Amino acid sequence: MDYILTTDSLTKKYRKHEALKDVSINVPKGSIFGLIGKNGAGKTTLMRIVTGLQQQNKGTFRISCPHIGALIDTPAYYRTLNAYENLKIQYMNLGITSYETIPEIIDLVGLDIAGKKPVASYSFGMRQRLGLAIALCGFPDLIILDEPINGLDPQGIVVVRELILKLNKERGMTFIISSHLLDELAKVATDFAFIDEGKIIKQISASELNGDKNGKTVNVRVSDASAICKLLDDAGLSYEIKGENELTVRGEITLTVMNELAAKAGCELLEFNFVDTNLEGYFINLLEG
């Protein structure tokens, strides 16, 4: 597979705090790569390193494209200038002498009406759109977005979602996106990496994750966990023992089947609950081990 970004054992320390711990990920070219984690998990630190805003203490990374666009933290802009003028300065910084595509970018992010107003008059959501426009300058092959829909109204969220899908499909642009709105991220992402306490705990494609979700996962409690384990093995069901009498069972399982297995094992089924299998539920399940 062709990767546009690879990291190898990236580590970042702030005095005694280790923000990243041997982070290794592979971002496929042409993908929409969702980076998922709690606040303080290391998402923004990783993005800052690969965009050159910070230096890592250890490890390496490689980006296989000429330049990248990024929206991280507060967008950088000139408050007294309008959207066109801000984008023109970014084009100059990138060494691009033709400004023909600036109106297209302004229109793409939905700032065409406000294009002549100074940024000082923008709402928070409009400034967020401007930050996205700045990241799009020159239409780079890789764009890194940290919480790009933060502060947007529902209409703005739809605009950004459709824009990402459009640019990915029509221009083959790769996106790395972090967002706490996992339902929205699930609508666009083709790949995911889950990060917790500075460590990557799982990298998985959307198709693989959907395959995981299609299989049922249930939490069960029985009167004798040891007695039922052999029957679960014989039935080809994977499971994890969570406590003295509790198990997480994965596979094609129903309440009727579990009742039958429990009766055959000579124990009682005390509890049977399906686990939430949306993206948020999947992430929580990973955190819980």
Buried (B, 14 or more C-beta within 10 A) or exposed (E): EEBBBBBBBBBBBEEEEBBBBBBBBBBBBBBBBBBBBEEEBBBBBBBBBBBEEBEBEEBEBEBEEEEBBBBBEEBEBEEEBBBBBBBBBBBEEBEBEEEEBBBEBBEBBBBEEBBEEBBEEBEEBBBBBBBBBBBBBBBBBBBBBBBBBBBBEEEBBBBBBEBBBEBBEEEEBBBBBBBBBBEBBBBBBBBBBBBBBBBBBBBBBBEEBEEBBEEBBBBBBBBBBEBBBEBBEEBEBEBEEBEEBBBBBBBEBEEEBBEBBBEEBEBEBEEBEEBEBEBBBBBEBBEEE
